[in-house]
Amino acid sequence: MITGDNERTAKAIAAQVGITNVFTEVLPEDKEKHVKQLQESGKKVAMVGDGINDAPALAQATLESPWLWD
């Protein structure tokens, strides 16, 4: 999980859904770098984003799901 949220919140949510690899307090421009690093290590990466600032990471991801809010 790659999120801009604080560590405590992110780890609580990740634990509820079984995610063990968590990157917290990540700036929008750094999310794409994390996705690339995971892919380079052989991982397939799914990305869900809620704003235009997630577009680079969404485009880099193996599987993407953009969420657009009204």
OpenMM code with the backbone's topology and positions (N, CA, C; nanometers):
from openmm import Vec3, app, unit

residues = "MET ILE THR GLY ASP ASN GLU ARG THR ALA LYS ALA ILE ALA ALA GLN VAL GLY ILE THR ASN VAL PHE THR GLU VAL LEU PRO GLU ASP LYS GLU LYS HIS VAL LYS GLN LEU GLN GLU SER GLY LYS LYS VAL ALA MET VAL GLY ASP GLY ILE ASN ASP ALA PRO ALA LEU ALA GLN ALA THR LEU GLU SER PRO TRP LEU TRP ASP".split()
positions = [
    Vec3(0.0845, -0.1161, 0.0000),
    Vec3(0.0000, 0.0000, 0.0000),
    Vec3(0.0895, 0.1229, 0.0000),
    Vec3(0.0617, 0.2136, -0.0890),
    Vec3(0.1349, 0.3394, -0.0983),
    Vec3(0.0343, 0.4502, -0.0709),
    Vec3(0.0592, 0.5288, 0.0320),
    Vec3(-0.0380, 0.6307, 0.0687),
    Vec3(0.0295, 0.7554, 0.1229),
    Vec3(-0.0390, 0.8646, 0.1110),
    Vec3(0.0066, 0.9889, 0.1707),
    Vec3(-0.0362, 1.0006, 0.3159),
    Vec3(-0.1173, 0.9059, 0.3604),
    Vec3(-0.1663, 0.9088, 0.4984),
    Vec3(-0.0558, 0.8804, 0.5983),
    Vec3(-0.0817, 0.9150, 0.7245),
    Vec3(0.0175, 0.8908, 0.8292),
    Vec3(0.0307, 0.7411, 0.8567),
    Vec3(0.1421, 0.7042, 0.9181),
    Vec3(0.1761, 0.5634, 0.9386),
    Vec3(0.0724, 0.4889, 1.0222),
    Vec3(0.0279, 0.5485, 1.1299),
    Vec3(-0.0672, 0.4816, 1.2191),
    Vec3(-0.1974, 0.4469, 1.1472),
    Vec3(-0.2531, 0.5436, 1.0771),
    Vec3(-0.3786, 0.5219, 1.0034),
    Vec3(-0.3595, 0.4183, 0.8937),
    Vec3(-0.2539, 0.4344, 0.8151),
    Vec3(-0.2295, 0.3440, 0.7032),
    Vec3(-0.2104, 0.1996, 0.7496),
    Vec3(-0.1330, 0.1799, 0.8548),
    Vec3(-0.1083, 0.0443, 0.9027),
    Vec3(-0.2338, -0.0188, 0.9626),
    Vec3(-0.3189, 0.0610, 1.0236),
    Vec3(-0.4449, 0.0089, 1.0769),
    Vec3(-0.5352, -0.0404, 0.9636),
    Vec3(-0.5450, 0.0379, 0.8572),
    Vec3(-0.6266, -0.0018, 0.7414),
    Vec3(-0.5644, -0.1223, 0.6722),
    Vec3(-0.4348, -0.1199, 0.6521),
    Vec3(-0.3657, -0.2306, 0.5853),
    Vec3(-0.3868, -0.3619, 0.6611),
    Vec3(-0.3799, -0.3563, 0.7915),
    Vec3(-0.3977, -0.4773, 0.8730),
    Vec3(-0.5375, -0.5348, 0.8561),
    Vec3(-0.6357, -0.4493, 0.8406),
    Vec3(-0.7743, -0.4954, 0.8246),
    Vec3(-0.7950, -0.5741, 0.6961),
    Vec3(-0.7164, -0.5433, 0.5937),
    Vec3(-0.7344, -0.6101, 0.4644),
    Vec3(-0.6188, -0.7037, 0.4283),
    Vec3(-0.5257, -0.7224, 0.5200),
    Vec3(-0.4184, -0.8190, 0.4989),
    Vec3(-0.2995, -0.7699, 0.4189),
    Vec3(-0.2802, -0.6399, 0.4113),
    Vec3(-0.1656, -0.5838, 0.3401),
    Vec3(-0.0498, -0.5707, 0.4380),
    Vec3(0.0664, -0.6229, 0.3998),
    Vec3(0.1818, -0.6181, 0.4892),
    Vec3(0.2905, -0.5215, 0.4427),
    Vec3(0.2902, -0.4853, 0.3171),
    Vec3(0.3916, -0.3952, 0.2621),
    Vec3(0.3293, -0.2557, 0.2516),
    Vec3(0.3683, -0.1647, 0.3424),
    Vec3(0.3033, -0.0342, 0.3512),
    Vec3(0.4067, 0.0779, 0.3441),
    Vec3(0.3858, 0.1723, 0.2522),
    Vec3(0.4667, 0.2930, 0.2415),
    Vec3(0.3760, 0.4092, 0.2805),
    Vec3(0.4137, 0.4850, 0.3836),
    Vec3(0.3281, 0.5915, 0.4343),
    Vec3(0.3883, 0.7289, 0.4125),
    Vec3(0.3011, 0.8292, 0.4199),
    Vec3(0.3392, 0.9691, 0.4063),
    Vec3(0.4168, 0.9952, 0.2770),
    Vec3(0.3738, 0.9288, 0.1698),
    Vec3(0.4393, 0.9408, 0.0390),
    Vec3(0.3762, 1.0570, -0.0372),
    Vec3(0.4596, 1.1448, -0.0861),
    Vec3(0.4118, 1.2573, -0.1667),
    Vec3(0.3609, 1.2056, -0.3012),
    Vec3(0.2629, 1.2736, -0.3604),
    Vec3(0.2072, 1.2280, -0.4878),
    Vec3(0.3132, 1.2022, -0.5942),
    Vec3(0.4129, 1.2893, -0.6031),
    Vec3(0.5147, 1.2722, -0.7074),
    Vec3(0.6071, 1.1545, -0.6804),
    Vec3(0.6064, 1.1010, -0.5600),
    Vec3(0.6916, 0.9863, -0.5275),
    Vec3(0.6200, 0.8519, -0.5401),
    Vec3(0.4891, 0.8538, -0.5559),
    Vec3(0.4146, 0.7277, -0.5665),
    Vec3(0.4572, 0.6474, -0.6893),
    Vec3(0.4794, 0.7160, -0.8011),
    Vec3(0.5227, 0.6482, -0.9232),
    Vec3(0.6566, 0.5770, -0.9013),
    Vec3(0.7476, 0.6398, -0.8278),
    Vec3(0.8778, 0.5792, -0.8004),
    Vec3(0.8620, 0.4491, -0.7211),
    Vec3(0.7729, 0.4494, -0.6233),
    Vec3(0.7486, 0.3290, -0.5449),
    Vec3(0.6909, 0.2173, -0.6318),
    Vec3(0.5980, 0.2535, -0.7210),
    Vec3(0.5390, 0.1541, -0.8117),
    Vec3(0.6485, 0.0930, -0.8987),
    Vec3(0.7350, 0.1760, -0.9559),
    Vec3(0.8442, 0.1269, -1.0411),
    Vec3(0.9375, 0.0341, -0.9637),
    Vec3(0.9732, 0.0712, -0.8405),
    Vec3(1.0626, -0.0118, -0.7598),
    Vec3(1.0009, -0.1483, -0.7326),
    Vec3(0.8731, -0.1504, -0.7027),
    Vec3(0.8061, -0.2783, -0.6790),
    Vec3(0.8048, -0.3639, -0.8055),
    Vec3(0.7777, -0.3015, -0.9199),
    Vec3(0.7764, -0.3744, -1.0463),
    Vec3(0.9157, -0.4284, -1.0798),
    Vec3(1.0182, -0.3487, -1.0553),
    Vec3(1.1547, -0.3912, -1.0841),
    Vec3(1.1969, -0.5091, -0.9968),
    Vec3(1.1328, -0.5243, -0.8817),
    Vec3(1.1628, -0.6377, -0.7943),
    Vec3(1.0775, -0.7595, -0.8285),
    Vec3(1.0017, -0.7500, -0.9398),
    Vec3(0.9240, -0.8634, -0.9876),
    Vec3(0.7792, -0.8668, -0.9442),
    Vec3(0.7330, -0.7621, -0.8785),
    Vec3(0.5945, -0.7574, -0.8302),
    Vec3(0.5013, -0.7036, -0.9375),
    Vec3(0.3778, -0.7509, -0.9348),
    Vec3(0.2706, -0.6899, -1.0135),
    Vec3(0.2020, -0.5922, -0.9197),
    Vec3(0.1761, -0.4713, -0.9690),
    Vec3(0.1266, -0.3650, -0.8821),
    Vec3(-0.0104, -0.3184, -0.9286),
    Vec3(-0.1069, -0.3205, -0.8363),
    Vec3(-0.2394, -0.2630, -0.8604),
    Vec3(-0.2407, -0.1257, -0.7943),
    Vec3(-0.3022, -0.0297, -0.8594),
    Vec3(-0.3054, 0.1071, -0.8069),
    Vec3(-0.4467, 0.1610, -0.8134),
    Vec3(-0.4901, 0.2177, -0.7035),
    Vec3(-0.6185, 0.2879, -0.6975),
    Vec3(-0.5861, 0.4305, -0.6562),
    Vec3(-0.6379, 0.5270, -0.7296),
    Vec3(-0.6101, 0.6665, -0.6980),
    Vec3(-0.7372, 0.7475, -0.6900),
    Vec3(-0.7319, 0.8565, -0.6143),
    Vec3(-0.8512, 0.9383, -0.5967),
    Vec3(-0.8340, 1.0807, -0.6472),
    Vec3(-0.7329, 1.1033, -0.7268),
    Vec3(-0.7142, 1.2387, -0.7764),
    Vec3(-0.6154, 1.2450, -0.8905),
    Vec3(-0.6080, 1.3610, -0.9519),
    Vec3(-0.5204, 1.3813, -1.0666),
    Vec3(-0.3741, 1.3640, -1.0274),
    Vec3(-0.3421, 1.3895, -0.9013),
    Vec3(-0.2033, 1.3746, -0.8592),
    Vec3(-0.1570, 1.2294, -0.8569),
    Vec3(-0.2500, 1.1340, -0.8653),
    Vec3(-0.2152, 0.9922, -0.8712),
    Vec3(-0.1963, 0.9418, -1.0148),
    Vec3(-0.2190, 1.0264, -1.1126),
    Vec3(-0.2154, 0.9847, -1.2529),
    Vec3(-0.0841, 0.9178, -1.2939),
    Vec3(0.0336, 0.9713, -1.2583),
    Vec3(0.1574, 0.9038, -1.2991),
    Vec3(0.1699, 0.7626, -1.2411),
    Vec3(0.1342, 0.7441, -1.1162),
    Vec3(0.1415, 0.6117, -1.0544),
    Vec3(0.0377, 0.5181, -1.1154),
    Vec3(-0.0801, 0.5704, -1.1440),
    Vec3(-0.1836, 0.4893, -1.2088),
    Vec3(-0.1361, 0.4408, -1.3450),
    Vec3(-0.0744, 0.5289, -1.4216),
    Vec3(-0.0263, 0.4933, -1.5555),
    Vec3(0.0866, 0.3900, -1.5483),
    Vec3(0.1702, 0.3956, -1.4464),
    Vec3(0.2825, 0.3044, -1.4313),
    Vec3(0.2380, 0.1660, -1.3827),
    Vec3(0.1305, 0.1600, -1.3084),
    Vec3(0.0867, 0.0353, -1.2453),
    Vec3(0.0537, -0.0732, -1.3474),
    Vec3(0.0670, -0.1970, -1.3019),
    Vec3(0.0310, -0.3114, -1.3846),
    Vec3(-0.1205, -0.3157, -1.4057),
    Vec3(-0.1939, -0.2835, -1.3009),
    Vec3(-0.3404, -0.2795, -1.3018),
    Vec3(-0.3822, -0.1506, -1.2360),
    Vec3(-0.4695, -0.0749, -1.3005),
    Vec3(-0.5081, 0.0539, -1.2440),
    Vec3(-0.6590, 0.0655, -1.2303),
    Vec3(-0.6996, 0.1458, -1.1348),
    Vec3(-0.8407, 0.1737, -1.1141),
    Vec3(-0.8554, 0.3169, -1.0647),
    Vec3(-0.8766, 0.4103, -1.1547),
    Vec3(-0.8919, 0.5497, -1.1100),
    Vec3(-1.0287, 0.5717, -1.0469),
    Vec3(-1.0301, 0.6355, -0.9337),
    Vec3(-1.1553, 0.6722, -0.8656),
    Vec3(-1.1724, 0.8205, -0.8808),
    Vec3(-1.2804, 0.8604, -0.9415),
    Vec3(-1.3077, 1.0029, -0.9606),
    Vec3(-1.4222, 1.0439, -0.8708),
    Vec3(-1.3981, 1.1445, -0.7930),
    Vec3(-1.4983, 1.1922, -0.6974),
    Vec3(-1.5648, 1.3178, -0.7516),
    Vec3(-1.6923, 1.3323, -0.7261),
    Vec3(-1.7660, 1.4520, -0.7664),
    Vec3(-1.7349, 1.5661, -0.6730),
] * unit.nanometer
topology = app.Topology()
chain = topology.addChain("A")
for resn in residues:
    res = topology.addResidue(resn, chain)
    for name in ("N", "CA", "C"):
        topology.addAtom(name, app.Element.getBySymbol(name[0]), res)
